[in-house]
Amino acid sequence: MALNAYPPSVKELIQRLARLPGLGEKSATRIAMFLLQSSREDVFALADALRGMRGRIETCSRCFHFTDQDLCSFCADPDRDTGVLCVVESTADLMAIEQSGAFKGRYHVLQGVLAPLEAIGPEDIRIKELLARVEGEKIQEVILATNPSSEGEATAHYLHKLLRERGLKVSRIAYGIPMGGDLKYIDRVTLERALKGRLDF
Ligand SMILES: [Zn+2]
C-alpha cells in the first residue's frame, strides 16, 4: 500500500520509524500496524519511555558514556581500577567490552573515529578530553580498543603517539581468530593481527 494512502499521523509514524537503524519502510509499516492494534496504555507507555530516555539521558562529564547522572555508573563506581583507561569509539563498544566481564577499569568514549575522508579530525572527537584526563587522573595504562577498521587503526596510531609522549603505558586490544573460526577462512589482515598480537602459551 502506498504511504499516501495512510492517514497523515500514521504516515508520519512510518516515516520516522523507517529512519531507525535496521528498519526500512516495510518493517516500519509492520511496527506501525502493530502499534495501531495495541492498547492505548501500551502505546502511551512506549511514548513515555522514549520521551523519558531523551529527556534524562546526557553524556557522562568524564568519560562521555550515556548516563542520567553527572557521572556514569562506571566513573562513579569506587571498586573499579582507576589506573587503567579503555578507549572506545562508542557507547555500544563500551557495552560490548563490559558484557565480556574482562575489564574492570574505566572507560573513555571518543564518540567517533578519525576519518579524514569525511573531514572528521582530532578536534571533532573526544581526544582533547582524553588528554586532559590522563594528565588530571592517576592513569598508568591506556588500552586502545578502537575497531579494527582503517579509521579505528588510524585513530589508535594517532592516540598511541600522543599518549606515549606523555609517558603512559599504551596497549592496543588484540584482534584475532573468533572462537570456532577456521584459519583458512580468516582474512589476511585478521590473521596478521592475530599473529602480531600472540600471547605466551
Ligand atoms: Zn563516565
Residues whose N, C-alpha, C, O or C-beta is under 5 A from the ligand:
A	BS01	ZN	C60 R62 C63 F64 H65 L71 C72 C75
